[in-house]
Amino acid sequence: MTIDWTHFTPWTSLSGGLILGLASAFFILINGRILGISGILGGLLIPRRGDVGWRLSFLCGIGAAPLVLFAIAPSGFIQAPRIDAGFVVIAVAGLLVGFGTRYGSGCTSGHGVCGLSRMSFRSLAATVTFMLTGFFTVFVIRHLSQGATA
């Protein structure tokens, strides 16, 4: 195994993880709710009275954060990621992720961050499943599909 040192970003990843962990802790302390993005979004599909405002604010904040960062960061500080997939592949992937979060009763932020910190066995099983599925998918895409096209 080799490390791509050009794209190895341990400090960025660590700081992002710390920010997500702190945000999750504050969210549950202040609101008494789990910071699971799929649950927050799903709560808008069948809205309850008095429950829409904070959900919309949260989701708008997630969308606005990168725009604010691009506006205040120096030029060249952030590079847009390269995605080697077409619209159809991205749409199918999004639908599969949506199906997986519904089937698994939550997403990586809900299970992986909040659930594991609460020592939930169900969240451990879900997180292991998410990770193994991701590892398997990357392996198939990067190694097995190259042999088929060669």
Sequence and secondary structure as in RCSB ss.txt:
>XXXX:A:sequence
MTIDWTHFTPWTSLSGGLILGLASAFFILINGRILGISGILGGLLIPRRGDVGWRLSFLCGIGAAPLVLFAIAPS
GFIQAPRIDAGFVVIAVAGLLVGFGTRYGSGCTSGHGVCGLSRMSFRSLAATVTFMLTGFFTVFVIRHLSQGATA
>XXXX:A:secstr
    TTT  HHHHHHHHHHHHHHHHHHHHHHS    HHHHHHHHHS  TT HHHHHHHHHHHHHHHHHHHHHS T
TSS        HHHHHHHHHHHHHHHHHTTS IIIIIIIIHHTT HHHHHHHHHHHHHHHHHHHIIIIIHHHHH 
